[in-house]
Amino acid sequence: VAAGLAQGMDVPAAVRRAKSYISEAISTNPMFGAGHGPLNHLPYYAASASRGPAFDKRALRLYLVTSEALTLEKLDQALEAGVTMVQMRDKDPSTRALVEKARAMKDVCDKRSVPFLVNDRVDVAIAVDADGVHIGQSDMTCREARQILGASKWIGVSCRTEDLARKAKEDGADYIGCGACFGTNSKGDAKVIGVEGVAFVSRGVCKELNLPIVAIGGIGVDTARGVRDITQADGVAVIS
C-alpha cells in the first residue's frame, strides 16, 4: 500500500493493487506455509514490472551522474546538449525526498527519451519505475537486484578489476562502470586506477565477455575524448 501511495495512487487504488500483489504472490509461491520465514514476494514484482526498452550500449556514450545541486532546468539543458543516459546519485537519507526527486528527474528524461537510472536505491527505482539502477561493491549484489527488478530493467555495477567485472557479468549486469580514471572530489572513497587501469579491464575481460563498459571518475570536457580513445570504452561518465 505504501509503495502505491508513493507512486501517487489514491488509497482505494493502492489497496486494490496491494491485494492483487499479495494474492498473486501466494498463488505463485509453492512453499508458502511450509516454512517459518516471510513470503517470497520478489518473483511477483519481477514478473509484473513494466517492460522497458532492451538494453542498448549506445546509451552509455555520454553518461551523466547527477550531483545534488543539479536543477531540473540544468538537467534538461544537458539532455538537449547530447547526454545519452542519466544516473541520479543523491545521498539524502529521506526516502520520500529521493522518490520525489527521482520522479521529477525521470519525467524530464522521459520527455527526451533518455534512460534514467537510480544510484544504489533499488526501492526508489521501483517506486518511480526507473529504467534501472547502478550499484557499487558495497551495495545490494547485482544478483539480488536482478531477482527483484526482473530481466527488463537495466543494471550497472561499479568494477575496477577484471575479477569484479567477471562476477558482475555472471550475476546479470548489463554494463559496468570502471574507474576512477582521475582523482575526484565527488566520491572521496573512489580508488584511482588511472586511464590505463580502465583500459586493461576494457580491452581484456569486457571485450572477451562482450560486456559494455563506461569509464568513470574525474573525467571532464578536456579529457573525455582521450579517455574513450585510450580505453576503448563504450562511453564516458561526467558529473554535473
C-alpha positions as CSV (number, residue, x, y, z in Angstrom):
1,V,0.0,0.0,0.0
2,A,2.8,2.4,0.9
3,A,4.5,1.8,-2.4
4,G,1.3,2.6,-4.3
5,L,0.8,5.8,-2.3
6,A,4.4,6.8,-3.0
7,Q,3.7,6.4,-6.7
8,G,0.8,8.8,-6.5
9,M,-2.2,6.4,-6.3
10,D,-5.2,7.2,-4.2
11,V,-5.9,4.9,-1.2
12,P,-8.5,2.7,-2.8
13,A,-6.3,2.0,-5.8
14,A,-3.3,1.4,-3.6
15,V,-5.2,-1.1,-1.6
16,R,-6.6,-2.9,-4.6
17,R,-3.1,-3.3,-6.0
18,A,-1.7,-4.5,-2.7
19,K,-4.5,-7.1,-2.5
20,S,-3.7,-8.3,-6.0
21,Y,0.0,-8.3,-5.2
22,I,-0.4,-10.5,-2.1
23,S,-2.9,-12.8,-3.8
24,E,-0.6,-13.4,-6.8
25,A,2.5,-13.8,-4.6
26,I,0.7,-16.5,-2.5
27,S,-0.6,-18.3,-5.6
28,T,2.8,-18.4,-7.3
29,N,4.8,-19.5,-4.2
30,P,4.5,-23.2,-3.8
31,M,6.4,-23.2,-0.5
32,F,4.0,-20.7,1.2
33,G,3.0,-22.0,4.6
34,A,5.7,-24.7,4.5
35,G,8.4,-22.8,6.4
36,H,8.9,-20.2,9.1
37,G,10.2,-17.3,7.0
38,P,8.4,-14.5,5.3
39,L,6.6,-14.9,2.0
40,N,8.9,-14.7,-1.0
41,H,7.2,-11.9,-3.0
42,L,10.1,-10.9,-5.2
43,P,9.2,-13.2,-8.2
44,Y,5.8,-11.4,-8.4
45,Y,7.4,-8.0,-8.7
46,A,10.0,-9.2,-11.2
47,A,7.2,-10.8,-13.3
48,S,4.9,-7.8,-13.2
49,A,7.5,-5.0,-13.6
50,S,6.8,-2.7,-16.5
51,R,8.6,-3.7,-19.6
52,G,11.1,-1.1,-20.8
53,P,13.4,-0.9,-23.8
54,A,16.1,-3.6,-24.2
55,F,19.5,-2.5,-23.0
56,D,21.4,-0.6,-25.7
57,K,25.1,0.0,-25.0
58,R,24.9,3.1,-27.2
59,A,23.1,4.8,-24.3
60,L,26.4,4.8,-22.4
61,R,28.1,7.1,-24.8
62,L,27.7,10.3,-22.7
63,Y,26.6,9.2,-19.2
64,L,25.6,11.9,-16.7
65,V,25.9,11.3,-13.0
66,T,23.9,13.9,-11.2
67,S,25.1,16.0,-8.3
68,E,22.8,17.0,-5.5
69,A,22.9,20.6,-6.8
70,L,21.7,19.8,-10.3
71,T,18.4,21.5,-11.1
72,L,15.8,20.2,-13.4
73,E,16.4,23.1,-15.8
74,K,20.1,22.2,-16.0
75,L,19.3,18.5,-16.4
76,D,17.1,19.4,-19.4
77,Q,19.9,21.5,-20.9
78,A,22.3,18.6,-20.5
79,L,20.0,16.3,-22.3
80,E,19.5,18.8,-25.1
81,A,23.3,19.1,-25.4
82,G,23.6,15.3,-26.0
83,V,23.6,13.4,-22.7
84,T,22.5,9.8,-23.5
85,M,21.9,8.4,-20.0
86,V,21.3,9.8,-16.6
87,Q,22.1,8.3,-13.2
88,M,20.7,10.1,-10.2
89,R,23.2,10.0,-7.3
90,D,21.8,11.5,-4.1
91,K,22.6,10.5,-0.5
92,D,19.6,12.3,1.0
93,P,18.5,10.0,3.9
94,S,14.8,10.7,3.3
95,T,13.3,8.1,1.1
96,R,10.3,10.3,0.3
97,A,12.6,13.1,-0.8
98,L,14.6,10.7,-3.0
99,V,11.4,9.4,-4.6
100,E,10.1,12.9,-5.3
101,K,13.4,14.0,-6.8
102,A,13.8,10.8,-8.9
103,R,10.2,11.1,-10.2
104,A,10.8,14.7,-11.3
105,M,14.1,13.8,-13.0
106,K,12.6,10.8,-14.7
107,D,9.9,13.0,-16.1
108,V,12.5,15.3,-17.7
109,C,14.4,12.3,-19.1
110,D,11.2,10.6,-20.4
111,K,10.4,13.8,-22.4
112,R,13.8,13.5,-24.1
113,S,13.6,9.6,-24.4
114,V,16.8,9.3,-22.3
115,P,17.2,6.3,-20.0
116,F,17.1,7.1,-16.3
117,L,18.8,5.1,-13.6
118,V,19.0,5.4,-9.8
119,N,22.2,5.0,-7.9
120,D,22.2,2.4,-5.1
121,R,18.5,2.5,-4.2
122,V,16.6,-0.3,-5.8
123,D,13.5,0.7,-3.8
124,V,13.5,4.2,-5.2
125,A,14.0,2.8,-8.7
126,I,10.9,0.6,-8.2
127,A,8.8,3.5,-6.8
128,V,9.4,5.7,-9.9
129,D,9.6,2.9,-12.4
130,A,13.2,3.9,-13.4
131,D,14.8,2.2,-16.3
132,G,17.2,0.6,-13.8
133,V,19.9,1.0,-11.2
134,H,23.6,1.4,-10.8
135,I,25.1,-0.3,-7.8
136,G,28.5,-0.3,-6.1
137,Q,30.5,-3.1,-4.5
138,S,29.2,-2.2,-1.0
139,D,25.5,-2.2,-2.1
140,M,23.0,-4.9,-2.7
141,T,24.6,-7.5,-5.0
142,C,23.8,-7.5,-8.7
143,R,22.2,-10.9,-8.5
144,E,19.9,-9.8,-5.7
145,A,18.9,-6.6,-7.6
146,R,18.2,-8.7,-10.7
147,Q,15.9,-11.0,-8.7
148,I,14.0,-8.0,-7.5
149,L,13.9,-6.0,-10.7
150,G,13.5,-8.7,-13.3
151,A,15.1,-9.2,-16.6
152,S,13.8,-6.0,-18.3
153,K,15.5,-3.4,-16.1
154,W,19.0,-2.2,-16.6
155,I,21.7,-2.8,-14.0
156,G,25.2,-1.4,-14.0
157,V,27.9,-2.3,-11.5
158,S,31.0,-0.4,-10.4
159,C,34.0,-2.6,-11.0
160,R,37.7,-1.7,-11.0
161,T,39.2,-5.2,-11.6
162,E,38.8,-8.0,-14.1
163,D,37.6,-10.3,-11.4
164,L,34.8,-7.9,-10.3
165,A,33.8,-7.5,-14.0
166,R,33.5,-11.2,-14.5
167,K,31.4,-11.5,-11.3
168,A,29.1,-8.7,-12.5
169,K,28.6,-10.4,-15.8
170,E,27.8,-13.7,-14.1
171,D,25.3,-12.0,-11.9
172,G,23.4,-10.4,-14.7
173,A,24.9,-6.9,-15.1
174,D,24.1,-5.1,-18.4
175,Y,27.2,-3.0,-18.1
176,I,30.0,-1.9,-15.7
177,G,31.3,1.4,-14.7
178,C,35.1,1.3,-14.3
179,G,37.5,3.8,-12.7
180,A,38.4,6.1,-11.3
181,C,40.3,7.4,-14.2
182,F,41.4,10.5,-12.3
183,G,41.0,11.8,-8.8
184,T,37.6,13.3,-8.0
185,N,36.0,15.3,-5.2
186,S,32.6,13.8,-5.9
187,K,33.4,10.5,-4.3
188,G,36.2,10.6,-1.8
189,D,36.5,6.9,-1.4
190,A,37.0,6.2,-5.1
191,K,40.3,4.4,-5.8
192,V,42.1,5.8,-8.8
193,I,43.2,3.1,-11.2
194,G,44.0,5.5,-13.9
195,V,43.1,5.6,-17.6
196,E,45.4,2.6,-18.3
197,G,43.8,0.6,-15.5
198,V,40.4,1.1,-17.1
199,A,41.9,0.3,-20.5
200,F,43.2,-3.0,-19.1
201,V,39.7,-4.1,-18.0
202,S,38.0,-2.7,-21.1
203,R,40.4,-4.4,-23.6
204,G,40.6,-7.6,-21.6
205,V,37.6,-9.1,-19.9
206,C,35.0,-6.7,-21.3
207,K,36.0,-7.5,-24.8
208,E,36.2,-11.2,-24.0
209,L,32.7,-11.3,-22.4
210,N,31.1,-8.7,-24.7
211,L,30.4,-6.6,-21.5
212,P,29.7,-2.9,-22.1
213,I,31.8,-0.5,-20.1
214,V,31.7,3.2,-19.2
215,A,34.8,4.9,-17.9
216,I,34.2,6.9,-14.8
217,G,36.0,9.2,-12.3
218,G,37.2,12.8,-12.7
219,I,36.5,13.0,-16.5
220,G,35.9,16.4,-17.9
221,V,35.3,18.0,-21.3
222,D,39.1,18.3,-22.0
223,T,39.8,14.6,-21.2
224,A,36.7,12.7,-22.3
225,R,37.7,12.1,-25.9
226,G,41.2,10.9,-24.9
227,V,39.8,8.6,-22.2
228,R,37.5,7.0,-24.7
229,D,40.1,6.6,-27.3
230,I,42.6,5.0,-24.9
231,T,40.2,2.8,-23.0
232,Q,38.0,1.8,-26.0
233,A,35.1,2.1,-23.5
234,D,31.6,2.3,-24.8
235,G,31.1,5.7,-23.1
236,V,32.4,8.1,-20.5
237,A,30.7,9.4,-17.4
238,V,30.7,13.0,-16.3
239,I,29.3,14.6,-13.1
240,S,27.1,17.8,-13.1
